[in-house]
Amino acid sequence: MRRHRLLPLCALLGVLFAGLLPNLDAQEVLTVGNRDVIFLIDITMGTQSIVAVRDFIKRFVDVMPIGPDQVQVGVAQFSTTPRLVMDLNSYGTRDEINNALSGIRPRPGQTVNIGAALDFVRTNMLRPEKGSRLQRGVPQLILLMTSKKSSDSVEEPARALLRTGALTLAAGAKTADVDELRQIAFSENVVFALRDFRAMPRNPKAILDSLSTLAGVVVTEVPTEPVVEITTVQTQRVVRDIVFLVDGSNYIVSSFPYVRDFIINVVNQLDVRPDRVQIGLLQFAERPRIEFYLNSYSNRQDVVNKISQLRLTGGSVLKTGAAMNYALSNMFQSSTGSRRWQGVQQVLVLITGGPAQDELKSVADKLALAGVLTFTVSSGQADQALLQSVAFVPDLAYHDAQFSNLPAMAELVMPKLIAEVNDTDVTTASFPDEPVAGGERDVAFLIDGTDNVRADFPYIRDFIIKVIEPLDIGIDKVRVSVVQHSERPSPSFYLNTYQTKDEVIRAVNGLSVAGGRSLNTGAALRFMKDTIFSERLGSRTAQNVPQFLIVLSGSRSRDNVKEPAGSLKTEGVVPFGIGVKDADPKQIEAISHNPSFAFIVKEFSELSTIPGQLNTYVSLPKEQLEVVLQQEIRLWKLVDEREKMMEQVKKLKAQLEQKTQKNGTESNSSPDGEILENGTDPNIIELQRDSNRQISDLKFKLVKAEQEVTALEQNVTRLEGQVVRYKSAAENAEKVEDELKAEILKMERELRSALDKVDELESNNSHLSKRLE
């Protein structure tokens, strides 16, 4: 009997399904326009839910007119990190898309980062080369499907998507936060709160209708000239070198995600490539640290990826002025990608959240005189009034009391950042290193080319460029040559190889390490004298043109340098010696024209402090140079004589002390008990008294020094004990953490097992209820 009563119900269901399918077909034909649809899927929602989501997408694909000029489908999945499944232009047919959907597989996890996933879609998938037709006005629809509340912020990523013109829909089940879904969706009408995604394929109409009928674009359009096209034209006109100087101190550690989002929001609105906009970034606290140069990355995605991976250095000391000065000296250089010699506007964007602890205004003036356009973006404890004076003009200083408002501030900064220079009242400025008059001269570089300097070779290239940038290079003006040396010299180019500054700079930028294990600088100096400073290779010694040699070494030379350096000096060459790291200071001094022309620095990164001092001599007119060299020689002769006299005095004092000790206290003494070795001559007595006083002072200083050394050794021992204790505590903490992680994984497995049992019981209960009915 029961079987007969079910027959009318089956017939009724057959009629309903028969009427439903034609409606779906009619919807496909009549209401679906061109669109790009991206499904963004939380893969931690469980196996059955993922299967249901795949079935839903297949259902969507089956009723849509799929094709490059109709409906395109893209898929991305995420947990804590997003991953691409297919781009919009990866597949062009239903079968290809349906086959690729098998790549969506569940993964266990208790946390999801929806904000990062939304940013991933915006920066990686909504791009013309990935199939997006956003710039052609085709609707961009993103359907987010998640079963959890996000562990990161979704507000700004959702706004950023909205600003691009994409329409985001949000579907959530289980522990998804409905309020969060409302933040993500462009309208509350496209928020779908489901009990379980497994029911999605059985009742897809509401979501399918939205995906197939929405055709609006959030970007406002003018009927005759779409805003999207105007933006594209403006982007193509913008040519900038932009350096972000980011506060990496403790003042912004907790709020750094907002700072990072601000930078990414700015970068995403720029056309990043070598002939348009170049981006560089360094962070600072007590010391600056370069993250990447202007020429490190040639496209927007690489820059965004690097910024996303940025980690702060931390620290409570904020040397903002020193960092700005460092940025000027190291980031706005030809060797690091700056195009200032091509007339490209140089921009520095200072982002800070704490009070500067050094001088800012003088450095800001220096940047302004160098033609660098300085913006300031600040929050927290930063001094707003001071930063207004740091910005190129007060209008370029942006401040908000809340870090959370920084991402939205990108919209305020962008118009000025991409504006023509005249729109920002920027006067034409000359760079500090512009060419100076100095007449004819030949300048040769002999640089360390061993394998030891391979990692630091960019600093060497930058050093050479900083020296030659101020020079008026030309075949009848300043000629330049570069030679590398290791066991043997290796010329890179001669004095007569290039005739313009651009050619020389390109050649220097193209230098690579010649290689070698050790230095024979003496042999290289002979090569410079006999070959480089010869008339056939461009030297103008016979015409009395000043000859300069700049020698740079990172280690000690194995051969003698004194004799070949002397030969060079005799021929009229003025050598400068620069030693770095393991270079021998005595050899560097022997190479140099005089000790004033010898420079020693600890690291290659400190080479940037030397070019200004070199240029003081290299750019002098010939007559002044001769006078300066003569004065330097006279000065060092006097210094040498003074040192010799001091040595003689020390020897005399030592002899006096020896005689005093030899004769003992029984020799002639003064009434005060002082030793009178040589009778009662007043001069001798006074000399003895002075010697005794000096000896006493030295003994006292020696005892004091020994006490300080003992105290320091005790401190070292105490600190080493603390380090051992901290290390032990850290190891114990790591063990506890590993145990907790194992326990969490165990509980997750038990929870999944329990949830599966609950699902099974619910299913059994549902079947029983239907059977009872």
C-alpha positions, 0 to 999 in steps of 0.5 A: 500500500505504501508503495502505491501511495508514493507513485503520485509523489514521484509523478509530481516530482517528475513534472516539476523537474521537467518544468525546471530544466527548460527554465534554466535553458531559457535563462542561459539564452536570454539573460546571460551577457559577457562576464568574467566569474571567479570562484574563491573557495575555502578548502578547509570546509570538508570533503563532502562540502568541497564535492558539493561546491564542485558540483555547483560550479559544474552546474553553473558551467553547464548552463552558461555560454562558455567562451573567450568572448562570452563567459569566462571562469576562473577558480582560486582556493585558499586556507591560510594561503591562496593558490591558483586553480585556473585563470580566466583564460586557462580553459575555453570550453565546458569540458576543459573547465569541468575536468580542471575542477578535480584540482579543487581538493579539501585540506585540513585546517582550522584557520583561513585568511580571506583578506589575503585570498581577496588580495590574491584575486585582485593582484593576480587574476584581475589582469589582462594577461590572465584573461580579465576583461575589466578594462573592456567594461566586462562585469567581473564577478567573484563568488567567495565560499567559506565555512569559517571566520577569517583570521585576517582583516577583510575590510580593506581587501574588499574595498580594494576589490570594489575600487577596481570595479569587481562585484564580490558575492559571499556565501558562508556556512557553518562558522562563517561570520555573516557580518564579515560576509556583509563587509566582503560583499558589494551589497547585502543582497548578494550575501548567502548564509547557508546551513551547509554547502552540501545543500548548494547543488540542490538549491542553486537558483538564488546564487545562479541568478545573481551570477547570471544577471548582475551586469553593473560595474562599480566604477562610475562611467561617463557616457562618452568617456569611460573612467577606466579608459581615462585611468589607463591613459593617465597610467601610461603617462606616469614616469617616476622613480618612487622609493618607500622609506618605511618605519620598521621600529616598535612604534608600528609593529602591531599596526604594520599590516595597515602600512603594508596595505597602504603601500600595496594599494599605491603600487597596484595603481601604478604601471610598474615596469622599467620604462614607466614607474620603478619602485624601491623600498628600505626600512629603518629604525636605528639603522636603515636596511635596503629591501630592494632597489629601483631596478630590482623588480620590473613588474608590479606583481614581483614588487607586491609579492616582495612587500607582502613578505616584508618583515620589520627589523624592530627597535625603539630608536628611530633615526629618521634623518639618517635614513633619509640621508642614506636613501638619498646616497644609496637609492637615487643612484644610476647603479641602483636604477635611478633615472634622474639623469634622464630627467625622471622625477625622483620621489621619496615616500616616508612612512612613519609612526614614531618620533624622530630622534635626530635632525630632519629639516636639514636632510629634508632641505638636502633632498629638496635641493637634489630634486627629490619630491618628498611625501610623508605619511604618518600616524601614531606618535609621529610629529605631524607638524615636523613632518609637514616641514619635511615634506617637499611642500606641506600639501604632501604631508598626510597624517591620520591618528589611526593606523587603520585608516592608512590603507584608504589614504592611498586614494588621497596620495595618488593624485599628487603622486602621479601629478605633473611636477608643475601641479605640485609647485615643484621648482626645477632643482639641480642634483648635488652630483651634477657635472662640475668644471675641472678641465681635462684629466685622465681617471683610472680605477684599479679595483679588486676583482677577486671572488672575495668581493663577488657578493659586494660588487654592486657596492663597487659599481656604485662607488665608481659611478658616484665618483664619475657622475660629477665629472664632465666626461668627454674625449677632450675633457675627462677620460675614464678607464676601469681595470680589475685585478686579482692574480693578474690585471684584467682591463674592462675598458681603456681611457679612449674606449668611451667618449660620453658619460652615458657610455661609461655609466652603461659600461660600469653598470655592466661590469661583473667580477673577473674572478680570482683567489688573491691579489697581486696589486704590485703587478697590477700597478706596473700594468697601470703605469706601462699600459693604461697610462700610455699614449696609445691607449688614451693617456694624455701625460705628454700633454700635461693632463693630470693623471689620477689612479684610484685603487680599491682593494678588499684584501692584502696584496701578496706582492710588494706595492711600494716600489711600483707605486713609487714609479707611478708617482715619479711619472706624475700619476696621483694615486688614491688608495682605498682599503676595505675589510681585510686590506692592509692599511700600510699597503694602502698608505704606501700606494697613495700619493700621501697618507691623506689620500688613503681611505680605510673602511670596514665594509663595502657598504661604507664606500659611499662616504668616500666619493665626495672626498675624492672629487674634492681633488679630482675636480680641481683645476690643474693649477690649484691641484699642483698647489694642493699636492705640494702643500700636502707633501710639505704637511706630511714631511712636517708630520713625519719630522714631528713623529721622528722627534717624538721617537727620539724623546721616547728613546731618551726617556727610556734610557733615563729610566734604565739608568735610574733603575740601574743606579738605584736609590743609593745614587745622588738624590735630591732633598725630596728623595728623588733620584739624581743620576747625573748630579745636581744639575737643575735641568737634569733634576727637572727632567727626572721629576717629569719622567717620574710623574709620567711613569706614575701616571702610566702605572695608575692607568695600567692598573685602572685598565686591568680593573676595567678588563676584569669587570668586562670579563665578569660581565661577559661570563654573566651574559654567557650564563644568561644566554645559556639559560635563555637558550635552554628556556627557548628549547623547552618552549619549542618542545612544549609548542611541538607537543601542543601542535601535536595535541591540536592535530590530534584534537582536529582529527577527533573533531573531524571524525565527530563531525563526520559522525554527526553528519552521518547521524543527521543523514540517517535521521533524515532518511528515517523521518522521510520513511516515517512520513 
